[in-house]
Amino acid sequence: MEIRPATGADDDAIWRVLEPAFRAGETYMIERDISRDAALAYWKSPGHAVFVADDGGAVVGTYYLRANQRGPGMHVCNSGYITAPQAQGRGVARAMCTHSLDEAKKRGFKAMQFNAVISTNQRAIRLWQQMGFDIVGMLPGAFNHPRDGMVDALVMFRRL
């Protein structure tokens, strides 16, 4: 698997990765009925460096890397990751996180922060903790989960 910068030619493949996660509404604070164009505009927002995990020509995951804040907070970055449903459990998220940490260091960031890891997403929480992230805060009832109702969102942080 190769993790590489995304190009415009990857848009359809990126949408195929984003759509199931956004439609499920369980892990991202994104409207479940978001359009393809709006989803790609969000994922590829100005200031986002977007990457894809390419497994033999098939995009099996994508992530973005950006400064979490402006001005005096721009030394801390933020990332969002999504793995294609058919590729889950194969180490794609771990590989993308490892790549993003290396890329963040290359870009001069001093830390990485996840602003809202949904508390019901235990698989992601375990992985991020294995990758050295600590839970540094909790936003009580900040996420309206489609099955579980109001659940907490966690703030996770790691120095680089």
C-alpha positions as CSV (number, residue, x, y, z in Angstrom):
1,M,0.0,0.0,0.0
2,E,1.3,3.4,-0.9
3,I,0.1,6.6,0.8
4,R,0.4,9.5,-1.6
5,P,-0.9,13.0,-2.1
6,A,-4.4,13.0,-3.6
7,T,-5.0,14.5,-7.1
8,G,-8.1,15.7,-8.8
9,A,-8.2,12.3,-10.6
10,D,-8.8,10.7,-7.1
11,D,-12.1,12.6,-6.5
12,D,-14.4,9.8,-7.4
13,A,-12.4,7.3,-5.3
14,I,-12.3,9.7,-2.4
15,W,-16.0,10.1,-2.5
16,R,-16.5,6.3,-2.5
17,V,-14.5,6.3,0.7
18,L,-16.2,9.3,2.3
19,E,-19.8,8.6,1.4
20,P,-20.4,5.4,3.6
21,A,-18.9,7.1,6.6
22,F,-20.7,10.4,6.2
23,R,-24.0,8.6,5.4
24,A,-23.7,6.4,8.5
25,G,-23.4,9.5,10.6
26,E,-21.5,7.8,13.4
27,T,-18.0,9.2,13.3
28,Y,-17.9,12.7,11.7
29,M,-19.8,15.9,12.5
30,I,-21.0,16.1,8.9
31,E,-24.5,16.2,7.6
32,R,-25.6,12.7,6.7
33,D,-27.2,13.9,3.5
34,I,-24.2,15.9,2.4
35,S,-23.7,16.1,-1.4
36,R,-20.7,14.7,-3.2
37,D,-19.5,18.2,-4.1
38,A,-20.0,19.6,-0.6
39,A,-18.2,16.6,0.9
40,L,-15.2,16.9,-1.4
41,A,-15.1,20.7,-0.8
42,Y,-15.0,20.0,2.9
43,W,-12.4,17.3,2.7
44,K,-10.3,19.3,0.2
45,S,-10.8,22.7,1.9
46,P,-8.1,25.3,1.4
47,G,-5.3,24.6,3.9
48,H,-6.0,20.8,3.8
49,A,-3.2,18.6,2.5
50,V,-5.1,15.5,1.3
51,F,-3.7,12.0,0.9
52,V,-4.9,8.7,-0.2
53,A,-4.0,5.1,0.7
54,D,-3.6,3.4,-2.7
55,D,-3.6,-0.4,-2.7
56,G,-2.6,-1.6,-6.2
57,G,-4.6,1.2,-7.8
58,A,-7.6,1.1,-5.5
59,V,-8.0,3.9,-3.0
60,V,-8.8,2.2,0.3
61,G,-8.5,5.3,2.6
62,T,-8.0,9.0,2.7
63,Y,-6.8,11.6,5.2
64,Y,-6.3,15.3,5.4
65,L,-3.7,17.3,7.4
66,R,-4.1,20.9,8.3
67,A,-3.2,23.5,10.9
68,N,-5.7,23.1,13.8
69,Q,-5.8,26.9,14.5
70,R,-4.5,30.1,13.0
71,G,-1.8,32.5,14.3
72,P,-0.2,31.4,17.6
73,G,-2.0,28.0,17.5
74,M,-0.8,27.0,14.0
75,H,2.0,24.8,15.3
76,V,-0.6,22.2,16.2
77,C,-2.1,20.2,13.4
78,N,-5.3,18.3,12.9
79,S,-6.1,15.3,10.8
80,G,-9.2,13.3,9.7
81,Y,-9.0,9.8,8.5
82,I,-11.5,7.5,6.7
83,T,-10.9,3.9,5.6
84,A,-13.1,2.3,2.9
85,P,-15.5,-0.2,4.5
86,Q,-14.0,-3.2,2.5
87,A,-10.5,-2.3,3.8
88,Q,-11.3,-1.9,7.5
89,G,-9.2,-4.1,9.8
90,R,-6.3,-4.3,7.4
91,G,-4.1,-1.6,9.0
92,V,-5.0,1.2,6.7
93,A,-5.9,3.7,9.4
94,R,-2.7,2.9,11.3
95,A,-0.7,3.4,8.1
96,M,-2.4,6.7,7.4
97,C,-1.9,7.9,11.0
98,T,1.8,6.9,10.9
99,H,2.2,8.7,7.5
100,S,0.4,11.8,8.8
101,L,2.6,12.0,11.9
102,D,5.7,11.9,9.7
103,E,4.2,14.4,7.3
104,A,3.3,16.7,10.2
105,K,6.8,16.7,11.5
106,K,8.2,17.5,8.0
107,R,5.8,20.4,7.8
108,G,7.1,21.8,11.1
109,F,4.1,21.0,13.3
110,K,4.9,20.4,17.0
111,A,1.8,18.5,18.0
112,M,-1.4,16.9,16.6
113,Q,-4.9,17.3,18.0
114,F,-8.1,15.4,17.2
115,N,-11.0,17.8,18.1
116,A,-13.9,15.4,18.2
117,V,-13.3,11.6,18.4
118,I,-16.8,10.2,19.0
119,S,-16.8,8.2,22.3
120,T,-18.7,5.3,20.7
121,N,-15.9,4.9,18.1
122,Q,-13.9,2.6,20.5
123,R,-11.8,1.1,17.7
124,A,-10.5,4.5,16.7
125,I,-9.9,5.5,20.3
126,R,-7.9,2.4,20.9
127,L,-5.8,2.9,17.8
128,W,-5.1,6.6,18.5
129,Q,-4.0,5.7,22.0
130,Q,-1.7,3.0,20.6
131,M,-0.3,5.7,18.4
132,G,0.6,7.9,21.4
133,F,-2.5,10.1,21.7
134,D,-3.9,11.0,25.1
135,I,-7.5,11.9,25.8
136,V,-7.2,15.5,27.1
137,G,-10.8,16.5,27.2
138,M,-14.4,15.5,26.8
139,L,-17.3,17.4,25.3
140,P,-20.3,15.9,27.1
141,G,-23.2,15.1,24.7
142,A,-21.6,17.0,21.8
143,F,-22.5,14.4,19.2
144,N,-26.0,13.3,18.2
145,H,-25.4,9.6,17.3
146,P,-28.0,8.1,15.0
147,R,-28.5,5.0,17.2
148,D,-27.1,6.0,20.6
149,G,-28.4,9.6,20.9
150,M,-26.3,12.3,22.6
151,V,-22.8,10.9,23.2
152,D,-19.5,12.5,24.2
153,A,-16.8,13.7,21.9
154,L,-13.2,13.3,23.0
155,V,-10.3,15.7,22.4
156,M,-7.1,13.7,21.8
157,F,-3.6,15.2,21.7
158,R,0.0,14.1,21.0
159,R,3.2,16.0,20.8
160,L,5.4,15.3,17.8
